[in-house]
Amino acid sequence: MGRKNRNVNKFAQRKREKKEQERNPKEKPAGDTRKHYEDIVRENAAFEEYYKTQKVCPEEEWPAFLSALKENLPTTFRITGSKCEADALMNIVKSKYFSELLNVRLQVEGKEEGEEIKPFNLPWYPGGLAWQLRLSRMDIRRNETLYRLHNFLVAETAAGGVSRQETVSMIPPVVLDVKPHHKVLDMCAAPGSKTAQLIEFLHAEEDKMPTGFVMANDVDNSRCYMLVHQAKRLNSPCILITNHDSAVMPSITVTDEQNPGSTKQLKFDRILCDVPCSGDATLRKNPDIWLKWSTGNGNNLHGIQYRVLRRGCELLALGGRLVYSTCSFNPIENEAVVHRLLQDAGESVKLVDVTDMLPGLKHHKGMTYWKPASKDMVFYENFEEVPEKWQTVVRPQMFPPKPEDLPKYNLDRCIRILPHHQDTGGFFVAVFEKVSPLPWEKDQKETTEVAEKPTEEKKEPPKKRRRLGGYKEDPFVFFSGDTEDVFPSIKEYYDLNAEFDSKCLLTRCYVGKKKNIYLVSPLVKDVVQKNEANIKIINTGVKTFVRCDNKNMMCPFRLSQEGLASIVPFVGAKRRVRILKEDLILVLQNDNPSKPPELHRFTEHTQQLVKDLATGSCILEFQDTESSLQLTLVGWRGVHSLRAYTATSDTVHYLRLLGADFSKYDVNKFKKDAPENEDESEAKPEAEAMEVTEPSAEQNGSKEGEVQSTSS
Ligand SMILES: C[S@@+](CC[C@H](N)C(=O)[O-])C[C@H]1O[C@@H](n2cnc3c(N)ncnc32)[C@H](O)[C@@H]1O
């Protein structure tokens, strides 16, 4: 989908360099001047002086604060996916992988006997789905006793069953309180770990397409493709990825539901403003910050952080909620930005106390006093003290409120998390609610009721524009309706019911054979159609149908696993197979795509179901009789065979959930003859390549060469 972006090659390059370095450990990759993390001296006198002066923590906590900062981060992860899959995976994690931790002891300084490693369930994470282990990623990777746990984390991250995310980074989406009907904007979204959570919360009501959507934006074009990668894992038709400077994010136009002939400006119910920051609270994860830390970083970012927050407040609906967050300790990037906004916004925006949404989370309240400093480490009580040469850097708006004004702002409602509180990175979160229009919005009309020009269903395609500093995206071409050339055959073959809106399907080309067909929600479609000319849309839509010209299938499109959950409610009984556990295991354990299991190997039950099923793409549905586990997979009914249409990572995930044998994928890389283990797949766009092959000629009972298939 879309154009390949050059950054993908950067990832590939790094991967090649890493492999090369493993082969020749003495040689550094060309041009790499970075220090190895373990060689970095974790000290910086200016950092210590700055934060001691700011009183970022009580004096008695300082040694604990500093020593926690010098340690590697513990491993944390969340279980994701549908409720029943998440429940099943959680049981497996607890019973199988956590029990392996009993065999490992943690060496603690000053103690002779190693300590037991008890996994810690984050009490404030909804559904108890998040875990923290007292082991760094390196500890897990290097310990043979834990190779299964390591394999589990790598494989489930690839399959989307697990998301490895730092504890504190999980907080902003939780306190944003996203519901399925919310229109959500993630202003600075890449690489997208928080976007993923926002989408998970949006889809909280399973089996129902949310009426809201998530617009994930980032100014960096190549980082937008990290968001595309994240979105692909989540299979949501309710996400739109855009590429703008969010400080000047254009307004979005949508159809006015009260008056469908008109349009209005969209205001978002929820906005995440996870701004670019100095990142000094991520020192545990990024030790190289010890080498380059300076007060200048925070001062330089204050302006853009404020402008992004201010634009966020403008785009926020009345009664809506906005979360401002950074991974910085610096009050100049945190409370000073919040205070500046509250000063400008007057009574229209207020800080909300969300501590009741975070039970058990240790934190400090927001600071109410701080001292801006210039790069030469001189601290100032007020702007009048700032020498002229620093006045463009240390700005008047960076100073704290006067003591008598403090009650107006409630800065103590901000949340500060320090590394020693619960062995995490540091973080800052402030939650705003908009109670009335901003002072400068008062004269503007809430809704711009513009009479919509009647549009023809099929417009002449606009010429594609080349974008400066970015990539030309393929167009978003929506189906005109049920008469769209390929639709009647899809509708007939999959027995789609009348509720399915074919106008929500789209392709990424105007001319030529349709290849992949994507699905979006009605609201996302409206946003795309009304704004395509003004906003840079990088990606939207979940791949639902894939061209598969195969003489054994009456329809030229097969189903795609990515879009299956969205289309399933509309598919009729004639393309569904209620498969038994042993049969599902049989198809999943087959790893030779050109030799799928023949029908006679299945139970009589499944053979009977498949007997009258026309060959081609179908849905395999499994309902466990002993638990609430339900699985829905894309299958293929060949002339003499039945197979599942899953990527390897998904296959392992399903076999794990079914309690079946997947040992051939669970390799102990410490054993001499083990095949070289793939790199960890987290945040690596190139790892998304599907290992799915089209049904072969043999499998469909036709002679080699007769199948004309198009790869996905
Ligand atoms: C702290 S990171 C966001 C992390 C992300 N929310 C997550 O959880 O994965 C900040 C992001 O802001 C982006 N950014 C920087 N300036 C921006 C701007 N003016 N508008 C939009 N995005 C911006 C950067 O490219 C970067 O990806």
The ligand as an ORCA input file, in Angstrom:
! r2SCAN-3c Opt
* xyz 0 1
  C       7.641     11.636     21.867
  S       7.513     11.201     20.212
  C       5.890     10.544     20.163
  C       5.808      9.130     20.641
  C       4.476      8.491     20.307
  N       3.370      9.231     20.831
  C       4.405      7.055     20.809
  O       3.879      6.811     21.875
  O       4.889      6.149     20.117
  C       7.283     12.721     19.430
  C       6.901     12.668     17.968
  O       6.507     13.979     17.602
  C       6.852     14.191     16.270
  N       6.838     15.658     16.089
  C       7.800     16.544     16.362
  N       7.372     17.788     16.080
  C       6.096     17.658     15.632
  C       5.132     18.577     15.155
  N       5.389     19.873     15.094
  N       3.952     18.091     14.722
  C       3.690     16.757     14.756
  N       4.574     15.856     15.190
  C       5.760     16.304     15.629
  C       8.194     13.515     16.123
  O       8.431     13.193     14.779
  C       8.005     12.289     17.005
  O       7.608     11.196     16.222
*
